Amino acid sequence: MPTDEGKRNEMIRALESVINVLIDGQKGFADLGEHVENPMLKKCFLGESLTRARFRGDLEEILHQAGVHDVKESGSTIGALHRAWGDLKARFGTSDHSLLETAEQGEDEAKKAYEDALEHDLPLPVRQVLAGQQEHVLQIHDTVRKYRNTLPTK
C-alpha cells in the first residue's frame, strides 16, 4: 500500500506529465493559429492556446498547494517535434488540411497524457479537475478532426 508521500509523488508526476503536454498544446495551437489561412480556425486555435495556458495554471496551482514550487516548464520532445513539423509545413505553403493533421497528432498526445494521469490513484478534487480538462481536450480533438475532414487535401 503506497504511503501518503508515495501518493503525493505519484500525483506530482502525473500532473507534471499533463503540464508538459499542455505546454506543447499552448505553443502548438499558437503556432497553428499564426499559420492557418481560415480566419475561423485562426481564432479557434489562438483561443485554444489560451485555454491550455489556463489549464496549465490550474494544475500548477494544485502542485503549489502540494508544496511543489519549482514546476519545470519545458514541454515534451515529441511536442517540440510536432511544432517544428508544423512550422516546416507552413513555410512550404502547405494547406490548412495538412496543418490540421499535425494538430490532431498533437491532440492524440494530449488525450494519452490525460488517460495516463487518470489511471493513477489521485485525490478526488485533482481527479475532477483532470477529468473536466480531459473532456474539453476530447472535444477539441474531435473538432480538429471534423475541420480537417471538411478541407480538401493538397
OpenMM code with the backbone's topology and positions (N, CA, C; nanometers):
from openmm import Vec3, app, unit

residues = "MET PRO THR ASP GLU GLY LYS ARG ASN GLU MET ILE ARG ALA LEU GLU SER VAL ILE ASN VAL LEU ILE ASP GLY GLN LYS GLY PHE ALA ASP LEU GLY GLU HIS VAL GLU ASN PRO MET LEU LYS LYS CYS PHE LEU GLY GLU SER LEU THR ARG ALA ARG PHE ARG GLY ASP LEU GLU GLU ILE LEU HIS GLN ALA GLY VAL HIS ASP VAL LYS GLU SER GLY SER THR ILE GLY ALA LEU HIS ARG ALA TRP GLY ASP LEU LYS ALA ARG PHE GLY THR SER ASP HIS SER LEU LEU GLU THR ALA GLU GLN GLY GLU ASP GLU ALA LYS LYS ALA TYR GLU ASP ALA LEU GLU HIS ASP LEU PRO LEU PRO VAL ARG GLN VAL LEU ALA GLY GLN GLN GLU HIS VAL LEU GLN ILE HIS ASP THR VAL ARG LYS TYR ARG ASN THR LEU PRO THR LYS".split()
positions = [
    Vec3(0.0846, -0.1177, 0.0000),
    Vec3(0.0000, 0.0000, 0.0000),
    Vec3(0.0893, 0.1243, 0.0000),
    Vec3(0.0660, 0.2174, -0.0936),
    Vec3(0.1513, 0.3364, -0.1010),
    Vec3(0.1322, 0.4275, 0.0206),
    Vec3(0.2398, 0.4901, 0.0601),
    Vec3(0.2344, 0.5864, 0.1695),
    Vec3(0.1755, 0.7171, 0.1187),
    Vec3(0.1446, 0.8059, 0.2130),
    Vec3(0.0944, 0.9376, 0.1726),
    Vec3(0.1975, 1.0095, 0.0855),
    Vec3(0.3258, 0.9942, 0.1219),
    Vec3(0.4326, 1.0571, 0.0426),
    Vec3(0.4393, 0.9937, -0.0963),
    Vec3(0.4204, 0.8619, -0.1033),
    Vec3(0.4190, 0.7928, -0.2328),
    Vec3(0.3040, 0.8396, -0.3198),
    Vec3(0.1861, 0.8553, -0.2598),
    Vec3(0.0694, 0.9052, -0.3352),
    Vec3(0.0927, 1.0488, -0.3816),
    Vec3(0.1531, 1.1291, -0.2949),
    Vec3(0.1836, 1.2686, -0.3309),
    Vec3(0.2786, 1.2719, -0.4499),
    Vec3(0.3833, 1.1896, -0.4459),
    Vec3(0.4809, 1.1861, -0.5558),
    Vec3(0.4173, 1.1356, -0.6851),
    Vec3(0.3281, 1.0384, -0.6728),
    Vec3(0.2567, 0.9864, -0.7898),
    Vec3(0.1715, 1.0970, -0.8529),
    Vec3(0.1014, 1.1743, -0.7677),
    Vec3(0.0195, 1.2843, -0.8175),
    Vec3(0.1066, 1.3894, -0.8859),
    Vec3(0.2189, 1.4212, -0.8252),
    Vec3(0.3094, 1.5221, -0.8815),
    Vec3(0.3576, 1.4781, -1.0199),
    Vec3(0.4013, 1.3532, -1.0318),
    Vec3(0.4492, 1.3033, -1.1623),
    Vec3(0.3377, 1.3060, -1.2664),
    Vec3(0.2180, 1.2657, -1.2268),
    Vec3(0.1052, 1.2642, -1.3204),
    Vec3(0.0725, 1.4061, -1.3676),
    Vec3(0.0689, 1.5002, -1.2743),
    Vec3(0.0361, 1.6387, -1.3114),
    Vec3(0.1468, 1.7019, -1.3943),
    Vec3(0.2714, 1.6747, -1.3603),
    Vec3(0.3815, 1.7309, -1.4393),
    Vec3(0.3785, 1.6784, -1.5827),
    Vec3(0.3419, 1.5533, -1.5998),
    Vec3(0.3310, 1.4965, -1.7337),
    Vec3(0.2227, 1.5677, -1.8151),
    Vec3(0.1082, 1.5907, -1.7536),
    Vec3(-0.0001, 1.6616, -1.8229),
    Vec3(0.0407, 1.8065, -1.8501),
    Vec3(0.1076, 1.8693, -1.7541),
    Vec3(0.1516, 2.0080, -1.7736),
    Vec3(0.2438, 2.0177, -1.8949),
    Vec3(0.3353, 1.9223, -1.9113),
    Vec3(0.4239, 1.9251, -2.0283),
    Vec3(0.3448, 1.9181, -2.1585),
    Vec3(0.2408, 1.8360, -2.1624),
    Vec3(0.1580, 1.8256, -2.2826),
    Vec3(0.0766, 1.9534, -2.3020),
    Vec3(0.0334, 2.0143, -2.1927),
    Vec3(-0.0397, 2.1414, -2.2042),
    Vec3(0.0508, 2.2521, -2.2574),
    Vec3(0.1762, 2.2514, -2.2159),
    Vec3(0.2722, 2.3485, -2.2698),
    Vec3(0.2864, 2.3273, -2.4197),
    Vec3(0.2991, 2.2002, -2.4603),
    Vec3(0.3057, 2.1686, -2.6035),
    Vec3(0.1829, 2.2199, -2.6759),
    Vec3(0.0655, 2.1941, -2.6188),
    Vec3(-0.0588, 2.2373, -2.6815),
    Vec3(-0.0700, 2.3884, -2.6896),
    Vec3(-0.0310, 2.4548, -2.5834),
    Vec3(-0.0360, 2.6014, -2.5822),
    Vec3(0.0510, 2.6576, -2.6942),
    Vec3(0.1727, 2.6101, -2.7032),
    Vec3(0.2637, 2.6581, -2.8077),
    Vec3(0.2175, 2.6132, -2.9457),
    Vec3(0.1747, 2.4885, -2.9558),
    Vec3(0.1323, 2.4340, -3.0849),
    Vec3(0.0113, 2.5054, -3.1412),
    Vec3(-0.0901, 2.5292, -3.0574),
    Vec3(-0.2092, 2.5985, -3.1054),
    Vec3(-0.1775, 2.7435, -3.1426),
    Vec3(-0.0890, 2.8077, -3.0670),
    Vec3(-0.0491, 2.9442, -3.1023),
    Vec3(0.0211, 2.9456, -3.2380),
    Vec3(0.1125, 2.8500, -3.2598),
    Vec3(0.1829, 2.8411, -3.3885),
    Vec3(0.0858, 2.8147, -3.5023),
    Vec3(-0.0042, 2.7185, -3.4832),
    Vec3(-0.1013, 2.6875, -3.5878),
    Vec3(-0.1925, 2.8064, -3.6155),
    Vec3(-0.2305, 2.8767, -3.5103),
    Vec3(-0.3141, 2.9946, -3.5272),
    Vec3(-0.2477, 3.1013, -3.6133),
    Vec3(-0.1172, 3.1060, -3.6065),
    Vec3(-0.0426, 3.2016, -3.6887),
    Vec3(-0.0318, 3.1574, -3.8344),
    Vec3(-0.0414, 3.0269, -3.8600),
    Vec3(-0.0155, 2.9756, -3.9942),
    Vec3(-0.1393, 2.9395, -4.0762),
    Vec3(-0.2499, 2.9056, -4.0105),
    Vec3(-0.3669, 2.8659, -4.0895),
    Vec3(-0.4248, 2.9857, -4.1625),
    Vec3(-0.4837, 2.9580, -4.2770),
    Vec3(-0.5431, 3.0638, -4.3590),
    Vec3(-0.6850, 3.0986, -4.3130),
    Vec3(-0.7611, 2.9978, -4.2756),
    Vec3(-0.9012, 3.0154, -4.2402),
    Vec3(-0.9133, 3.1017, -4.1136),
    Vec3(-0.9825, 3.2180, -4.1228),
    Vec3(-0.9930, 3.3078, -4.0066),
    Vec3(-1.0631, 3.2430, -3.8867),
    Vec3(-1.1614, 3.1571, -3.9125),
    Vec3(-1.2310, 3.0915, -3.8029),
    Vec3(-1.1364, 2.9955, -3.7295),
    Vec3(-1.0564, 2.9206, -3.8059),
    Vec3(-0.9603, 2.8299, -3.7443),
    Vec3(-0.8532, 2.9073, -3.6686),
    Vec3(-0.8109, 3.0179, -3.7269),
    Vec3(-0.7104, 3.1030, -3.6618),
    Vec3(-0.7608, 3.1454, -3.5234),
    Vec3(-0.8845, 3.1941, -3.5196),
    Vec3(-0.9435, 3.2389, -3.3929),
    Vec3(-0.9586, 3.1222, -3.2951),
    Vec3(-1.0041, 3.0084, -3.3461),
    Vec3(-1.0218, 2.8888, -3.2632),
    Vec3(-0.8889, 2.8449, -3.2027),
    Vec3(-0.7845, 2.8378, -3.2845),
    Vec3(-0.6550, 2.7902, -3.2362),
    Vec3(-0.5918, 2.8871, -3.1369),
    Vec3(-0.6007, 3.0149, -3.1645),
    Vec3(-0.5433, 3.1115, -3.0706),
    Vec3(-0.6186, 3.1085, -2.9374),
    Vec3(-0.7498, 3.0916, -2.9445),
    Vec3(-0.8289, 3.0786, -2.8220),
    Vec3(-0.7940, 2.9519, -2.7454),
    Vec3(-0.7721, 2.8428, -2.8179),
    Vec3(-0.7370, 2.7174, -2.7528),
    Vec3(-0.5992, 2.7262, -2.6881),
    Vec3(-0.5092, 2.8025, -2.7450),
    Vec3(-0.3794, 2.8240, -2.6828),
    Vec3(-0.3974, 2.8867, -2.5439),
    Vec3(-0.4873, 2.9829, -2.5342),
    Vec3(-0.5146, 3.0469, -2.4050),
    Vec3(-0.5799, 2.9495, -2.3068),
    Vec3(-0.6675, 2.8637, -2.3580),
    Vec3(-0.7316, 2.7636, -2.2720),
    Vec3(-0.6278, 2.6686, -2.2150),
    Vec3(-0.5327, 2.6254, -2.2982),
    Vec3(-0.4286, 2.5346, -2.2496),
    Vec3(-0.3433, 2.6037, -2.1430),
    Vec3(-0.3192, 2.7325, -2.1589),
    Vec3(-0.2437, 2.8071, -2.0574),
    Vec3(-0.3222, 2.8106, -1.9257),
    Vec3(-0.4528, 2.8281, -1.9350),
    Vec3(-0.5365, 2.8298, -1.8141),
    Vec3(-0.5363, 2.6930, -1.7472),
    Vec3(-0.5501, 2.5864, -1.8264),
    Vec3(-0.5465, 2.4508, -1.7712),
    Vec3(-0.4139, 2.4269, -1.6996),
    Vec3(-0.3068, 2.4688, -1.7631),
    Vec3(-0.1738, 2.4531, -1.7045),
    Vec3(-0.1660, 2.5267, -1.5712),
    Vec3(-0.2178, 2.6483, -1.5685),
    Vec3(-0.2187, 2.7258, -1.4444),
    Vec3(-0.2983, 2.6577, -1.3344),
    Vec3(-0.4109, 2.5973, -1.3708),
    Vec3(-0.4918, 2.5250, -1.2720),
    Vec3(-0.4120, 2.4091, -1.2112),
    Vec3(-0.3420, 2.3339, -1.2964),
    Vec3(-0.2638, 2.2203, -1.2464),
    Vec3(-0.1415, 2.2668, -1.1676),
    Vec3(-0.0798, 2.3749, -1.2104),
    Vec3(0.0335, 2.4287, -1.1354),
    Vec3(-0.0110, 2.4765, -0.9974),
    Vec3(-0.1309, 2.5308, -0.9892),
    Vec3(-0.1844, 2.5739, -0.8594),
    Vec3(-0.2008, 2.4539, -0.7659),
    Vec3(-0.2479, 2.3417, -0.8188),
    Vec3(-0.2598, 2.2201, -0.7376),
    Vec3(-0.1221, 2.1776, -0.6877),
    Vec3(-0.0232, 2.1836, -0.7762),
    Vec3(0.1130, 2.1481, -0.7349),
    Vec3(0.1655, 2.2438, -0.6277),
    Vec3(0.1369, 2.3720, -0.6442),
    Vec3(0.1813, 2.4698, -0.5429),
    Vec3(0.1179, 2.4375, -0.4075),
    Vec3(-0.0112, 2.4020, -0.4093),
    Vec3(-0.0792, 2.3664, -0.2853),
    Vec3(-0.0206, 2.2399, -0.2230),
    Vec3(0.0375, 2.1536, -0.3072),
    Vec3(0.1011, 2.0307, -0.2580),
    Vec3(0.2460, 2.0551, -0.2167),
    Vec3(0.2915, 2.1794, -0.2260),
    Vec3(0.4268, 2.2129, -0.1831),
    Vec3(0.5306, 2.2133, -0.2928),
    Vec3(0.4890, 2.1979, -0.4168),
    Vec3(0.5826, 2.1994, -0.5296),
    Vec3(0.5841, 2.3421, -0.5854),
    Vec3(0.6978, 2.4078, -0.5704),
    Vec3(0.7044, 2.5470, -0.6150),
    Vec3(0.7980, 2.5660, -0.7335),
    Vec3(0.8628, 2.4587, -0.7750),
    Vec3(0.9549, 2.4662, -0.8878),
    Vec3(0.9031, 2.3754, -0.9992),
    Vec3(0.7980, 2.4226, -1.0683),
    Vec3(0.7381, 2.3431, -1.1756),
    Vec3(0.8210, 2.3639, -1.3015),
    Vec3(0.8722, 2.2525, -1.3532),
    Vec3(0.9525, 2.2596, -1.4759),
    Vec3(0.8597, 2.2902, -1.5930),
    Vec3(0.8942, 2.3892, -1.6709),
    Vec3(0.8105, 2.4301, -1.7838),
    Vec3(0.8879, 2.4114, -1.9131),
    Vec3(0.8888, 2.2870, -1.9600),
    Vec3(0.9678, 2.2607, -2.0796),
    Vec3(0.8867, 2.2084, -2.1965),
    Vec3(0.7742, 2.1449, -2.1690),
    Vec3(0.7054, 2.0748, -2.2761),
    Vec3(0.7770, 1.9438, -2.3016),
    Vec3(0.7325, 1.8713, -2.4018),
    Vec3(0.7937, 1.7420, -2.4306),
    Vec3(0.8722, 1.7474, -2.5606),
    Vec3(0.9590, 1.6511, -2.5775),
    Vec3(1.0370, 1.6419, -2.7013),
    Vec3(0.9452, 1.6182, -2.8203),
    Vec3(0.8487, 1.5287, -2.8020),
    Vec3(0.7584, 1.4995, -2.9138),
    Vec3(0.6770, 1.6231, -2.9512),
    Vec3(0.6398, 1.7031, -2.8519),
    Vec3(0.5663, 1.8261, -2.8800),
    Vec3(0.6505, 1.9240, -2.9608),
    Vec3(0.7771, 1.9353, -2.9250),
    Vec3(0.8669, 2.0230, -2.9993),
    Vec3(0.8812, 1.9748, -3.1435),
    Vec3(0.8876, 1.8441, -3.1618),
    Vec3(0.8957, 1.7890, -3.2981),
    Vec3(0.7685, 1.8178, -3.3775),
    Vec3(0.6528, 1.8036, -3.3134),
    Vec3(0.5267, 1.8339, -3.3829),
    Vec3(0.5225, 1.9804, -3.4266),
    Vec3(0.5667, 2.0700, -3.3363),
    Vec3(0.5648, 2.2127, -3.3709),
    Vec3(0.6621, 2.2426, -3.4841),
    Vec3(0.7803, 2.1808, -3.4785),
    Vec3(0.8786, 2.2029, -3.5857),
    Vec3(0.8242, 2.1513, -3.7185),
    Vec3(0.7586, 2.0362, -3.7160),
    Vec3(0.6997, 1.9800, -3.8379),
    Vec3(0.5902, 2.0726, -3.8904),
    Vec3(0.5069, 2.1244, -3.8004),
    Vec3(0.4026, 2.2191, -3.8413),
    Vec3(0.4614, 2.3454, -3.9013),
    Vec3(0.5695, 2.3952, -3.8417),
    Vec3(0.6358, 2.5146, -3.8962),
    Vec3(0.6913, 2.4882, -4.0357),
    Vec3(0.7526, 2.3715, -4.0541),
    Vec3(0.8041, 2.3362, -4.1866),
    Vec3(0.6919, 2.3299, -4.2890),
    Vec3(0.5822, 2.2672, -4.2524),
    Vec3(0.4678, 2.2580, -4.3431),
    Vec3(0.4188, 2.3977, -4.3802),
    Vec3(0.4078, 2.4846, -4.2813),
    Vec3(0.3574, 2.6200, -4.3065),
    Vec3(0.4525, 2.6982, -4.3968),
    Vec3(0.5810, 2.6836, -4.3755),
    Vec3(0.6794, 2.7573, -4.4561),
    Vec3(0.6761, 2.7160, -4.6026),
    Vec3(0.6438, 2.5904, -4.6270),
    Vec3(0.6416, 2.5424, -4.7646),
    Vec3(0.5026, 2.5518, -4.8263),
    Vec3(0.4175, 2.6332, -4.7656),
    Vec3(0.2871, 2.6626, -4.8247),
    Vec3(0.1901, 2.5463, -4.8224),
    Vec3(0.2013, 2.4649, -4.7229),
    Vec3(0.1103, 2.3511, -4.7151),
    Vec3(-0.0294, 2.3977, -4.6759),
    Vec3(-0.1270, 2.3138, -4.6952),
    Vec3(-0.2673, 2.3503, -4.6755),
    Vec3(-0.3081, 2.3482, -4.5285),
    Vec3(-0.4234, 2.4120, -4.5022),
    Vec3(-0.4815, 2.4049, -4.3686),
    Vec3(-0.5095, 2.2602, -4.3313),
    Vec3(-0.5476, 2.1782, -4.4285),
    Vec3(-0.5743, 2.0363, -4.4032),
    Vec3(-0.4513, 1.9694, -4.3418),
    Vec3(-0.3370, 1.9935, -4.3993),
    Vec3(-0.2136, 1.9336, -4.3505),
    Vec3(-0.1779, 1.9857, -4.2111),
    Vec3(-0.2004, 2.1149, -4.1888),
    Vec3(-0.1734, 2.1712, -4.0571),
    Vec3(-0.2675, 2.1109, -3.9526),
    Vec3(-0.3913, 2.0860, -3.9924),
    Vec3(-0.4862, 2.0240, -3.9001),
    Vec3(-0.4485, 1.8788, -3.8701),
    Vec3(-0.3873, 1.8113, -3.9649),
    Vec3(-0.3359, 1.6761, -3.9379),
    Vec3(-0.2312, 1.6819, -3.8269),
    Vec3(-0.1438, 1.7805, -3.8335),
    Vec3(-0.0417, 1.7985, -3.7301),
    Vec3(-0.1064, 1.8285, -3.5960),
    Vec3(-0.2096, 1.9137, -3.5968),
    Vec3(-0.2797, 1.9460, -3.4725),
    Vec3(-0.3448, 1.8212, -3.4133),
    Vec3(-0.4038, 1.7392, -3.4990),
    Vec3(-0.4690, 1.6183, -3.4491),
    Vec3(-0.3675, 1.5232, -3.3861),
    Vec3(-0.2490, 1.5142, -3.4444),
    Vec3(-0.1447, 1.4295, -3.3856),
    Vec3(-0.1061, 1.4806, -3.2464),
    Vec3(-0.0960, 1.6119, -3.2338),
    Vec3(-0.0660, 1.6700, -3.1029),
    Vec3(-0.1767, 1.6430, -3.0028),
    Vec3(-0.3002, 1.6471, -3.0485),
    Vec3(-0.4133, 1.6201, -2.9606),
    Vec3(-0.4194, 1.4730, -2.9205),
    Vec3(-0.3703, 1.3848, -3.0068),
    Vec3(-0.3603, 1.2437, -2.9687),
    Vec3(-0.2687, 1.2288, -2.8471),
    Vec3(-0.1594, 1.3052, -2.8460),
    Vec3(-0.0672, 1.3034, -2.7317),
    Vec3(-0.1351, 1.3573, -2.6059),
    Vec3(-0.2134, 1.4625, -2.6215),
    Vec3(-0.2839, 1.5197, -2.5061),
    Vec3(-0.3851, 1.4197, -2.4505),
    Vec3(-0.4592, 1.3536, -2.5389),
    Vec3(-0.5558, 1.2534, -2.4945),
    Vec3(-0.4860, 1.1446, -2.4126),
    Vec3(-0.3735, 1.0986, -2.4612),
    Vec3(-0.2993, 0.9921, -2.3934),
    Vec3(-0.2475, 1.0397, -2.2572),
    Vec3(-0.1995, 1.1612, -2.2505),
    Vec3(-0.1470, 1.2131, -2.1236),
    Vec3(-0.2569, 1.2179, -2.0167),
    Vec3(-0.3751, 1.2607, -2.0555),
    Vec3(-0.4860, 1.2648, -1.9594),
    Vec3(-0.5283, 1.1234, -1.9201),
    Vec3(-0.5364, 1.0331, -2.0166),
    Vec3(-0.5723, 0.8941, -1.9854),
    Vec3(-0.4725, 0.8350, -1.8869),
    Vec3(-0.3447, 0.8550, -1.9135),
    Vec3(-0.2397, 0.8016, -1.8252),
    Vec3(-0.2495, 0.8621, -1.6855),
    Vec3(-0.2704, 0.9921, -1.6773),
    Vec3(-0.2773, 1.0589, -1.5472),
    Vec3(-0.3965, 1.0080, -1.4665),
    Vec3(-0.5084, 0.9872, -1.5336),
    Vec3(-0.6282, 0.9441, -1.4624),
    Vec3(-0.6238, 0.7965, -1.4211),
    Vec3(-0.5238, 0.7237, -1.4663),
    Vec3(-0.5055, 0.5857, -1.4207),
    Vec3(-0.4426, 0.5801, -1.2809),
    Vec3(-0.3871, 0.6935, -1.2365),
    Vec3(-0.3220, 0.6981, -1.1054),
    Vec3(-0.4261, 0.7147, -0.9948),
    Vec3(-0.3846, 0.6801, -0.8743),
    Vec3(-0.4674, 0.6977, -0.7556),
    Vec3(-0.4532, 0.8431, -0.7100),
    Vec3(-0.5440, 0.9265, -0.7553),
    Vec3(-0.5369, 1.0703, -0.7294),
    Vec3(-0.6478, 1.1129, -0.6340),
    Vec3(-0.6235, 1.2179, -0.5559),
    Vec3(-0.7307, 1.2713, -0.4721),
    Vec3(-0.8494, 1.3146, -0.5596),
    Vec3(-0.9695, 1.2995, -0.5063),
    Vec3(-1.0900, 1.3288, -0.5835),
    Vec3(-1.0901, 1.4693, -0.6450),
    Vec3(-1.0527, 1.5745, -0.5723),
    Vec3(-1.0546, 1.7079, -0.6358),
    Vec3(-0.9589, 1.7186, -0.7556),
    Vec3(-0.8451, 1.6530, -0.7470),
    Vec3(-0.7481, 1.6547, -0.8568),
    Vec3(-0.8049, 1.5760, -0.9747),
    Vec3(-0.8626, 1.4616, -0.9457),
    Vec3(-0.9245, 1.3781, -1.0489),
    Vec3(-1.0354, 1.4552, -1.1209),
    Vec3(-1.1136, 1.5317, -1.0462),
    Vec3(-1.2227, 1.6092, -1.1062),
    Vec3(-1.1695, 1.7177, -1.1997),
    Vec3(-1.0633, 1.7849, -1.1582),
    Vec3(-1.0024, 1.8875, -1.2443),
    Vec3(-0.9519, 1.8242, -1.3734),
    Vec3(-0.8784, 1.7137, -1.3597),
    Vec3(-0.8241, 1.6463, -1.4782),
    Vec3(-0.9356, 1.5944, -1.5690),
    Vec3(-1.0400, 1.5382, -1.5110),
    Vec3(-1.1498, 1.4842, -1.5921),
    Vec3(-1.2213, 1.5957, -1.6681),
    Vec3(-1.2390, 1.7102, -1.6050),
    Vec3(-1.3014, 1.8241, -1.6737),
    Vec3(-1.2153, 1.8741, -1.7885),
    Vec3(-1.0856, 1.8835, -1.7640),
    Vec3(-0.9947, 1.9255, -1.8703),
    Vec3(-0.9910, 1.8212, -1.9811),
    Vec3(-0.9902, 1.6941, -1.9440),
    Vec3(-0.9868, 1.5873, -2.0435),
    Vec3(-1.1090, 1.5948, -2.1345),
    Vec3(-1.2241, 1.6214, -2.0780),
    Vec3(-1.3463, 1.6322, -2.1585),
    Vec3(-1.3300, 1.7408, -2.2651),
    Vec3(-1.2740, 1.8538, -2.2264),
    Vec3(-1.2512, 1.9629, -2.3215),
    Vec3(-1.1512, 1.9202, -2.4299),
    Vec3(-1.0433, 1.8565, -2.3890),
    Vec3(-0.9407, 1.8112, -2.4840),
    Vec3(-1.0018, 1.7147, -2.5856),
    Vec3(-1.0865, 1.6245, -2.5393),
    Vec3(-1.1517, 1.5297, -2.6305),
    Vec3(-1.2418, 1.6030, -2.7303),
    Vec3(-1.3124, 1.7039, -2.6825),
    Vec3(-1.3983, 1.7828, -2.7722),
    Vec3(-1.3153, 1.8562, -2.8769),
    Vec3(-1.2040, 1.9152, -2.8354),
    Vec3(-1.1192, 1.9871, -2.9308),
    Vec3(-1.0578, 1.8901, -3.0311),
    Vec3(-1.0164, 1.7740, -2.9854),
    Vec3(-0.9629, 1.6725, -3.0767),
    Vec3(-1.0656, 1.6417, -3.1852),
    Vec3(-1.1899, 1.6188, -3.1439),
    Vec3(-1.2960, 1.5873, -3.2407),
    Vec3(-1.3239, 1.7053, -3.3329),
    Vec3(-1.3167, 1.8269, -3.2798),
    Vec3(-1.3384, 1.9467, -3.3611),
    Vec3(-1.2282, 1.9606, -3.4657),
    Vec3(-1.1042, 1.9402, -3.4249),
    Vec3(-0.9911, 1.9481, -3.5186),
    Vec3(-1.0096, 1.8446, -3.6289),
    Vec3(-1.0460, 1.7225, -3.5913),
    Vec3(-1.0659, 1.6163, -3.6902),
    Vec3(-1.1810, 1.6515, -3.7853),
    Vec3(-1.2888, 1.7057, -3.7297),
    Vec3(-1.4039, 1.7438, -3.8122),
    Vec3(-1.3639, 1.8498, -3.9146),
    Vec3(-1.2942, 1.9530, -3.8707),
    Vec3(-1.2493, 2.0574, -3.9640),
    Vec3(-1.1546, 2.0006, -4.0684),
    Vec3(-1.0620, 1.9172, -4.0245),
    Vec3(-0.9665, 1.8565, -4.1172),
    Vec3(-1.0397, 1.7775, -4.2247),
    Vec3(-1.1412, 1.7026, -4.1861),
    Vec3(-1.2139, 1.6195, -4.2817),
    Vec3(-1.2976, 1.7006, -4.3795),
    Vec3(-1.3279, 1.8266, -4.3474),
    Vec3(-1.4070, 1.9092, -4.4383),
    Vec3(-1.3201, 1.9848, -4.5395),
    Vec3(-1.1895, 1.9872, -4.5147),
    Vec3(-1.0998, 2.0634, -4.6021),
    Vec3(-1.0396, 1.9738, -4.7104),
    Vec3(-1.0177, 2.0294, -4.8271),
    Vec3(-0.9541, 1.9499, -4.9319),
    Vec3(-0.8066, 1.9265, -4.9003),
    Vec3(-0.7565, 1.8112, -4.9401),
    Vec3(-0.6132, 1.7829, -4.9254),
    Vec3(-0.5395, 1.8453, -5.0424),
    Vec3(-0.4178, 1.8856, -5.0184),
    Vec3(-0.3362, 1.9454, -5.1244),
    Vec3(-0.2028, 1.8795, -5.1281),
] * unit.nanometer
topology = app.Topology()
chain = topology.addChain("A")
for resn in residues:
    res = topology.addResidue(resn, chain)
    for name in ("N", "CA", "C"):
        topology.addAtom(name, app.Element.getBySymbol(name[0]), res)
